[in-house]
Amino acid sequence: MIAPSSAFARPNAESSPIWTPAENTDAEAVANASAIAELRVKVTLELRFITKILLLLLGMRRC
């Protein structure tokens, strides 16, 4: 049997936490929320554009 690689070993949660609430400041939280809101707007606009193109293509196909 092959031993598991140390590269894929799960780190000890006590020695190396990925994230703790104390590390996230209010300024970071506001910046993250702002970035998320901006991405939502961009995605929404892109989806509307893609939808319009698809509807135009479907309309042209019917003719």
mmCIF file as gemmi writes it, N, C-alpha and C atoms, coordinates in Angstrom:
data_model
loop_
_atom_site.group_PDB
_atom_site.id
_atom_site.type_symbol
_atom_site.label_atom_id
_atom_site.label_alt_id
_atom_site.label_comp_id
_atom_site.label_asym_id
_atom_site.label_entity_id
_atom_site.label_seq_id
_atom_site.pdbx_PDB_ins_code
_atom_site.Cartn_x
_atom_site.Cartn_y
_atom_site.Cartn_z
_atom_site.occupancy
_atom_site.B_iso_or_equiv
_atom_site.pdbx_formal_charge
_atom_site.auth_seq_id
_atom_site.auth_asym_id
_atom_site.pdbx_PDB_model_num
ATOM 1 N N . MET Axp A 1 ? 0.834 -1.18 0 1 0 ? 1 A 1
ATOM 2 C CA . MET Axp A 1 ? 0 0 0 1 0 ? 1 A 1
ATOM 3 C C . MET Axp A 1 ? 0.88 1.244 0 1 0 ? 1 A 1
ATOM 4 N N . ILE Axp A 2 ? 0.475 2.257 -0.755 1 0 ? 2 A 1
ATOM 5 C CA . ILE Axp A 2 ? 1.25 3.485 -0.865 1 0 ? 2 A 1
ATOM 6 C C . ILE Axp A 2 ? 0.866 4.427 0.267 1 0 ? 2 A 1
ATOM 7 N N . ALA Axp A 3 ? 1.875 4.998 0.903 1 0 ? 3 A 1
ATOM 8 C CA . ALA Axp A 3 ? 1.629 5.947 1.996 1 0 ? 3 A 1
ATOM 9 C C . ALA Axp A 3 ? 1.145 7.271 1.422 1 0 ? 3 A 1
ATOM 10 N N . PRO Axp A 4 ? 0.247 7.963 2.118 1 0 ? 4 A 1
ATOM 11 C CA . PRO Axp A 4 ? -0.229 9.248 1.606 1 0 ? 4 A 1
ATOM 12 C C . PRO Axp A 4 ? 0.891 10.284 1.576 1 0 ? 4 A 1
ATOM 13 N N . SER Axp A 5 ? 0.84 11.135 0.583 1 0 ? 5 A 1
ATOM 14 C CA . SER Axp A 5 ? 1.863 12.164 0.428 1 0 ? 5 A 1
ATOM 15 C C . SER Axp A 5 ? 1.719 13.223 1.506 1 0 ? 5 A 1
ATOM 16 N N . SER Axp A 6 ? 2.844 13.747 1.98 1 0 ? 6 A 1
ATOM 17 C CA . SER Axp A 6 ? 2.793 14.795 3.003 1 0 ? 6 A 1
ATOM 18 C C . SER Axp A 6 ? 2.265 16.105 2.417 1 0 ? 6 A 1
ATOM 19 N N . ALA Axp A 7 ? 2.342 16.245 1.107 1 0 ? 7 A 1
ATOM 20 C CA . ALA Axp A 7 ? 1.837 17.468 0.471 1 0 ? 7 A 1
ATOM 21 C C . ALA Axp A 7 ? 0.319 17.564 0.594 1 0 ? 7 A 1
ATOM 22 N N . PHE Axp A 8 ? -0.333 16.413 0.699 1 0 ? 8 A 1
ATOM 23 C CA . PHE Axp A 8 ? -1.78 16.402 0.802 1 0 ? 8 A 1
ATOM 24 C C . PHE Axp A 8 ? -2.254 16.182 2.233 1 0 ? 8 A 1
ATOM 25 N N . ALA Axp A 9 ? -1.332 16.134 3.156 1 0 ? 9 A 1
ATOM 26 C CA . ALA Axp A 9 ? -1.706 15.922 4.547 1 0 ? 9 A 1
ATOM 27 C C . ALA Axp A 9 ? -2.448 17.141 5.074 1 0 ? 9 A 1
ATOM 28 N N . ARG Axp A 10 ? -3.421 16.894 5.92 1 0 ? 10 A 1
ATOM 29 C CA . ARG Axp A 10 ? -4.208 17.984 6.487 1 0 ? 10 A 1
ATOM 30 C C . ARG Axp A 10 ? -3.405 18.672 7.589 1 0 ? 10 A 1
ATOM 31 N N . PRO Axp A 11 ? -3.258 19.991 7.517 1 0 ? 11 A 1
ATOM 32 C CA . PRO Axp A 11 ? -2.477 20.676 8.545 1 0 ? 11 A 1
ATOM 33 C C . PRO Axp A 11 ? -3.208 20.663 9.882 1 0 ? 11 A 1
ATOM 34 N N . ASN Axp A 12 ? -2.442 20.786 10.928 1 0 ? 12 A 1
ATOM 35 C CA . ASN Axp A 12 ? -3.014 20.835 12.266 1 0 ? 12 A 1
ATOM 36 C C . ASN Axp A 12 ? -3.773 22.147 12.417 1 0 ? 12 A 1
ATOM 37 N N . ALA Axp A 13 ? -5.05 22.075 12.746 1 0 ? 13 A 1
ATOM 38 C CA . ALA Axp A 13 ? -5.897 23.272 12.806 1 0 ? 13 A 1
ATOM 39 C C . ALA Axp A 13 ? -5.426 24.248 13.877 1 0 ? 13 A 1
ATOM 40 N N . GLU Axp A 14 ? -4.84 23.744 14.934 1 0 ? 14 A 1
ATOM 41 C CA . GLU Axp A 14 ? -4.386 24.628 16.008 1 0 ? 14 A 1
ATOM 42 C C . GLU Axp A 14 ? -3.121 25.38 15.63 1 0 ? 14 A 1
ATOM 43 N N . SER Axp A 15 ? -2.251 24.763 14.869 1 0 ? 15 A 1
ATOM 44 C CA . SER Axp A 15 ? -0.968 25.393 14.549 1 0 ? 15 A 1
ATOM 45 C C . SER Axp A 15 ? -1.052 26.35 13.365 1 0 ? 15 A 1
ATOM 46 N N . SER Axp A 16 ? -1.95 26.09 12.416 1 0 ? 16 A 1
ATOM 47 C CA . SER Axp A 16 ? -2.017 26.955 11.243 1 0 ? 16 A 1
ATOM 48 C C . SER Axp A 16 ? -3.473 27.217 10.851 1 0 ? 16 A 1
ATOM 49 N N . PRO Axp A 17 ? -4.129 28.121 11.549 1 0 ? 17 A 1
ATOM 50 C CA . PRO Axp A 17 ? -5.524 28.411 11.171 1 0 ? 17 A 1
ATOM 51 C C . PRO Axp A 17 ? -5.581 29.135 9.827 1 0 ? 17 A 1
ATOM 52 N N . ILE Axp A 18 ? -6.569 28.787 9.033 1 0 ? 18 A 1
ATOM 53 C CA . ILE Axp A 18 ? -6.732 29.43 7.732 1 0 ? 18 A 1
ATOM 54 C C . ILE Axp A 18 ? -7.28 30.842 7.92 1 0 ? 18 A 1
ATOM 55 N N . TRP Axp A 19 ? -8.25 30.982 8.795 1 0 ? 19 A 1
ATOM 56 C CA . TRP Axp A 19 ? -8.865 32.29 9.029 1 0 ? 19 A 1
ATOM 57 C C . TRP Axp A 19 ? -9.441 32.321 10.421 1 0 ? 19 A 1
ATOM 58 N N . THR Axp A 20 ? -9.242 33.43 11.07 1 0 ? 20 A 1
ATOM 59 C CA . THR Axp A 20 ? -9.882 33.616 12.375 1 0 ? 20 A 1
ATOM 60 C C . THR Axp A 20 ? -10.643 34.926 12.338 1 0 ? 20 A 1
ATOM 61 N N . PRO Axp A 21 ? -11.762 35.022 13.015 1 0 ? 21 A 1
ATOM 62 C CA . PRO Axp A 21 ? -12.56 36.248 12.978 1 0 ? 21 A 1
ATOM 63 C C . PRO Axp A 21 ? -11.789 37.485 13.418 1 0 ? 21 A 1
ATOM 64 N N . ALA Axp A 22 ? -10.811 37.341 14.299 1 0 ? 22 A 1
ATOM 65 C CA . ALA Axp A 22 ? -10.068 38.495 14.8 1 0 ? 22 A 1
ATOM 66 C C . ALA Axp A 22 ? -9.225 39.142 13.703 1 0 ? 22 A 1
ATOM 67 N N . GLU Axp A 23 ? -8.868 38.372 12.657 1 0 ? 23 A 1
ATOM 68 C CA . GLU Axp A 23 ? -8.029 38.907 11.587 1 0 ? 23 A 1
ATOM 69 C C . GLU Axp A 23 ? -8.815 39.793 10.623 1 0 ? 23 A 1
ATOM 70 N N . ASN Axp A 24 ? -10.102 39.628 10.56 1 0 ? 24 A 1
ATOM 71 C CA . ASN Axp A 24 ? -10.924 40.365 9.6 1 0 ? 24 A 1
ATOM 72 C C . ASN Axp A 24 ? -11.395 41.668 10.252 1 0 ? 24 A 1
ATOM 73 N N . THR Axp A 25 ? -10.887 42.792 9.759 1 0 ? 25 A 1
ATOM 74 C CA . THR Axp A 25 ? -11.265 44.079 10.333 1 0 ? 25 A 1
ATOM 75 C C . THR Axp A 25 ? -12.522 44.61 9.657 1 0 ? 25 A 1
ATOM 76 N N . ASP Axp A 26 ? -13.097 45.652 10.246 1 0 ? 26 A 1
ATOM 77 C CA . ASP Axp A 26 ? -14.288 46.266 9.656 1 0 ? 26 A 1
ATOM 78 C C . ASP Axp A 26 ? -13.978 46.842 8.278 1 0 ? 26 A 1
ATOM 79 N N . ALA Axp A 27 ? -12.813 47.443 8.115 1 0 ? 27 A 1
ATOM 80 C CA . ALA Axp A 27 ? -12.443 48.018 6.812 1 0 ? 27 A 1
ATOM 81 C C . ALA Axp A 27 ? -12.351 46.926 5.745 1 0 ? 27 A 1
ATOM 82 N N . GLU Axp A 28 ? -11.792 45.779 6.112 1 0 ? 28 A 1
ATOM 83 C CA . GLU Axp A 28 ? -11.708 44.676 5.159 1 0 ? 28 A 1
ATOM 84 C C . GLU Axp A 28 ? -13.092 44.153 4.814 1 0 ? 28 A 1
ATOM 85 N N . ALA Axp A 29 ? -13.956 44.094 5.808 1 0 ? 29 A 1
ATOM 86 C CA . ALA Axp A 29 ? -15.313 43.61 5.571 1 0 ? 29 A 1
ATOM 87 C C . ALA Axp A 29 ? -16.06 44.538 4.613 1 0 ? 29 A 1
ATOM 88 N N . VAL Axp A 30 ? -15.893 45.848 4.8 1 0 ? 30 A 1
ATOM 89 C CA . VAL Axp A 30 ? -16.541 46.812 3.91 1 0 ? 30 A 1
ATOM 90 C C . VAL Axp A 30 ? -15.968 46.701 2.509 1 0 ? 30 A 1
ATOM 91 N N . ALA Axp A 31 ? -14.644 46.56 2.408 1 0 ? 31 A 1
ATOM 92 C CA . ALA Axp A 31 ? -14.009 46.426 1.096 1 0 ? 31 A 1
ATOM 93 C C . ALA Axp A 31 ? -14.482 45.154 0.395 1 0 ? 31 A 1
ATOM 94 N N . ASN Axp A 32 ? -14.586 44.066 1.143 1 0 ? 32 A 1
ATOM 95 C CA . ASN Axp A 32 ? -15.054 42.811 0.55 1 0 ? 32 A 1
ATOM 96 C C . ASN Axp A 32 ? -16.504 42.923 0.089 1 0 ? 32 A 1
ATOM 97 N N . ALA Axp A 33 ? -17.338 43.536 0.9 1 0 ? 33 A 1
ATOM 98 C CA . ALA Axp A 33 ? -18.747 43.694 0.529 1 0 ? 33 A 1
ATOM 99 C C . ALA Axp A 33 ? -18.88 44.573 -0.704 1 0 ? 33 A 1
ATOM 100 N N . SER Axp A 34 ? -18.059 45.619 -0.776 1 0 ? 34 A 1
ATOM 101 C CA . SER Axp A 34 ? -18.095 46.506 -1.936 1 0 ? 34 A 1
ATOM 102 C C . SER Axp A 34 ? -17.652 45.772 -3.2 1 0 ? 34 A 1
ATOM 103 N N . ALA Axp A 35 ? -16.608 44.977 -3.083 1 0 ? 35 A 1
ATOM 104 C CA . ALA Axp A 35 ? -16.123 44.217 -4.241 1 0 ? 35 A 1
ATOM 105 C C . ALA Axp A 35 ? -17.158 43.197 -4.699 1 0 ? 35 A 1
ATOM 106 N N . ILE Axp A 36 ? -17.81 42.555 -3.748 1 0 ? 36 A 1
ATOM 107 C CA . ILE Axp A 36 ? -18.839 41.569 -4.1 1 0 ? 36 A 1
ATOM 108 C C . ILE Axp A 36 ? -20.015 42.244 -4.799 1 0 ? 36 A 1
ATOM 109 N N . ALA Axp A 37 ? -20.421 43.403 -4.29 1 0 ? 37 A 1
ATOM 110 C CA . ALA Axp A 37 ? -21.534 44.131 -4.91 1 0 ? 37 A 1
ATOM 111 C C . ALA Axp A 37 ? -21.17 44.551 -6.333 1 0 ? 37 A 1
ATOM 112 N N . GLU Axp A 38 ? -19.937 44.996 -6.525 1 0 ? 38 A 1
ATOM 113 C CA . GLU Axp A 38 ? -19.499 45.409 -7.858 1 0 ? 38 A 1
ATOM 114 C C . GLU Axp A 38 ? -19.493 44.223 -8.821 1 0 ? 38 A 1
ATOM 115 N N . LEU Axp A 39 ? -19.031 43.077 -8.361 1 0 ? 39 A 1
ATOM 116 C CA . LEU Axp A 39 ? -19.037 41.887 -9.201 1 0 ? 39 A 1
ATOM 117 C C . LEU Axp A 39 ? -20.45 41.448 -9.551 1 0 ? 39 A 1
ATOM 118 N N . ARG Axp A 40 ? -21.37 41.563 -8.599 1 0 ? 40 A 1
ATOM 119 C CA . ARG Axp A 40 ? -22.765 41.194 -8.876 1 0 ? 40 A 1
ATOM 120 C C . ARG Axp A 40 ? -23.349 42.069 -9.978 1 0 ? 40 A 1
ATOM 121 N N . VAL Axp A 41 ? -23.042 43.366 -9.933 1 0 ? 41 A 1
ATOM 122 C CA . VAL Axp A 41 ? -23.544 44.282 -10.963 1 0 ? 41 A 1
ATOM 123 C C . VAL Axp A 41 ? -22.963 43.908 -12.321 1 0 ? 41 A 1
ATOM 124 N N . LYS Axp A 42 ? -21.663 43.636 -12.365 1 0 ? 42 A 1
ATOM 125 C CA . LYS Axp A 42 ? -21.023 43.283 -13.639 1 0 ? 42 A 1
ATOM 126 C C . LYS Axp A 42 ? -21.602 42 -14.217 1 0 ? 42 A 1
ATOM 127 N N . VAL Axp A 43 ? -21.782 41.003 -13.363 1 0 ? 43 A 1
ATOM 128 C CA . VAL Axp A 43 ? -22.326 39.722 -13.831 1 0 ? 43 A 1
ATOM 129 C C . VAL Axp A 43 ? -23.751 39.897 -14.325 1 0 ? 43 A 1
ATOM 130 N N . THR Axp A 44 ? -24.541 40.679 -13.611 1 0 ? 44 A 1
ATOM 131 C CA . THR Axp A 44 ? -25.925 40.911 -14.017 1 0 ? 44 A 1
ATOM 132 C C . THR Axp A 44 ? -25.979 41.586 -15.379 1 0 ? 44 A 1
ATOM 133 N N . LEU Axp A 45 ? -25.142 42.603 -15.58 1 0 ? 45 A 1
ATOM 134 C CA . LEU Axp A 45 ? -25.123 43.3 -16.868 1 0 ? 45 A 1
ATOM 135 C C . LEU Axp A 45 ? -24.675 42.375 -17.991 1 0 ? 45 A 1
ATOM 136 N N . GLU Axp A 46 ? -23.674 41.545 -17.723 1 0 ? 46 A 1
ATOM 137 C CA . GLU Axp A 46 ? -23.208 40.613 -18.747 1 0 ? 46 A 1
ATOM 138 C C . GLU Axp A 46 ? -24.289 39.589 -19.084 1 0 ? 46 A 1
ATOM 139 N N . LEU Axp A 47 ? -24.992 39.101 -18.076 1 0 ? 47 A 1
ATOM 140 C CA . LEU Axp A 47 ? -26.059 38.126 -18.34 1 0 ? 47 A 1
ATOM 141 C C . LEU Axp A 47 ? -27.191 38.757 -19.136 1 0 ? 47 A 1
ATOM 142 N N . ARG Axp A 48 ? -27.52 40.01 -18.842 1 0 ? 48 A 1
ATOM 143 C CA . ARG Axp A 48 ? -28.558 40.691 -19.624 1 0 ? 48 A 1
ATOM 144 C C . ARG Axp A 48 ? -28.133 40.825 -21.078 1 0 ? 48 A 1
ATOM 145 N N . PHE Axp A 49 ? -26.867 41.184 -21.299 1 0 ? 49 A 1
ATOM 146 C CA . PHE Axp A 49 ? -26.351 41.332 -22.66 1 0 ? 49 A 1
ATOM 147 C C . PHE Axp A 49 ? -26.407 39.999 -23.401 1 0 ? 49 A 1
ATOM 148 N N . ILE Axp A 50 ? -25.954 38.938 -22.738 1 0 ? 50 A 1
ATOM 149 C CA . ILE Axp A 50 ? -25.971 37.617 -23.365 1 0 ? 50 A 1
ATOM 150 C C . ILE Axp A 50 ? -27.403 37.186 -23.661 1 0 ? 50 A 1
ATOM 151 N N . THR Axp A 51 ? -28.324 37.477 -22.772 1 0 ? 51 A 1
ATOM 152 C CA . THR Axp A 51 ? -29.729 37.123 -22.982 1 0 ? 51 A 1
ATOM 153 C C . THR Axp A 51 ? -30.301 37.852 -24.184 1 0 ? 51 A 1
ATOM 154 N N . LYS Axp A 52 ? -29.97 39.138 -24.309 1 0 ? 52 A 1
ATOM 155 C CA . LYS Axp A 52 ? -30.464 39.905 -25.465 1 0 ? 52 A 1
ATOM 156 C C . LYS Axp A 52 ? -29.922 39.338 -26.771 1 0 ? 52 A 1
ATOM 157 N N . ILE Axp A 53 ? -28.654 38.991 -26.792 1 0 ? 53 A 1
ATOM 158 C CA . ILE Axp A 53 ? -28.056 38.411 -28.003 1 0 ? 53 A 1
ATOM 159 C C . ILE Axp A 53 ? -28.75 37.092 -28.352 1 0 ? 53 A 1
ATOM 160 N N . LEU Axp A 54 ? -28.958 36.248 -27.343 1 0 ? 54 A 1
ATOM 161 C CA . LEU Axp A 54 ? -29.615 34.962 -27.606 1 0 ? 54 A 1
ATOM 162 C C . LEU Axp A 54 ? -31.039 35.149 -28.108 1 0 ? 54 A 1
ATOM 163 N N . LEU Axp A 55 ? -31.757 36.102 -27.527 1 0 ? 55 A 1
ATOM 164 C CA . LEU Axp A 55 ? -33.127 36.355 -27.995 1 0 ? 55 A 1
ATOM 165 C C . LEU Axp A 55 ? -33.134 36.884 -29.427 1 0 ? 55 A 1
ATOM 166 N N . LEU Axp A 56 ? -32.158 37.733 -29.752 1 0 ? 56 A 1
ATOM 167 C CA . LEU Axp A 56 ? -32.062 38.222 -31.125 1 0 ? 56 A 1
ATOM 168 C C . LEU Axp A 56 ? -31.76 37.082 -32.098 1 0 ? 56 A 1
ATOM 169 N N . LEU Axp A 57 ? -30.864 36.2 -31.703 1 0 ? 57 A 1
ATOM 170 C CA . LEU Axp A 57 ? -30.529 35.072 -32.572 1 0 ? 57 A 1
ATOM 171 C C . LEU Axp A 57 ? -31.714 34.138 -32.744 1 0 ? 57 A 1
ATOM 172 N N . LEU Axp A 58 ? -32.453 33.907 -31.687 1 0 ? 58 A 1
ATOM 173 C CA . LEU Axp A 58 ? -33.64 33.059 -31.795 1 0 ? 58 A 1
ATOM 174 C C . LEU Axp A 58 ? -34.707 33.716 -32.672 1 0 ? 58 A 1
ATOM 175 N N . GLY Axp A 59 ? -34.844 35.026 -32.564 1 0 ? 59 A 1
ATOM 176 C CA . GLY Axp A 59 ? -35.805 35.747 -33.388 1 0 ? 59 A 1
ATOM 177 C C . GLY Axp A 59 ? -35.434 35.693 -34.852 1 0 ? 59 A 1
ATOM 178 N N . MET Axp A 60 ? -34.145 35.774 -35.147 1 0 ? 60 A 1
ATOM 179 C CA . MET Axp A 60 ? -33.689 35.714 -36.54 1 0 ? 60 A 1
ATOM 180 C C . MET Axp A 60 ? -33.892 34.313 -37.104 1 0 ? 60 A 1
ATOM 181 N N . ARG Axp A 61 ? -33.794 33.313 -36.254 1 0 ? 61 A 1
ATOM 182 C CA . ARG Axp A 61 ? -33.945 31.932 -36.706 1 0 ? 61 A 1
ATOM 183 C C . ARG Axp A 61 ? -35.384 31.643 -37.118 1 0 ? 61 A 1
ATOM 184 N N . ARG Axp A 62 ? -36.354 32.295 -36.472 1 0 ? 62 A 1
ATOM 185 C CA . ARG Axp A 62 ? -37.766 32.053 -36.785 1 0 ? 62 A 1
ATOM 186 C C . ARG Axp A 62 ? -38.158 32.609 -38.146 1 0 ? 62 A 1
ATOM 187 N N . CYS Axp A 63 ? -37.496 33.649 -38.571 1 0 ? 63 A 1
ATOM 188 C CA . CYS Axp A 63 ? -37.882 34.292 -39.839 1 0 ? 63 A 1
ATOM 189 C C . CYS Axp A 63 ? -37.53 33.451 -41.037 1 0 ? 63 A 1
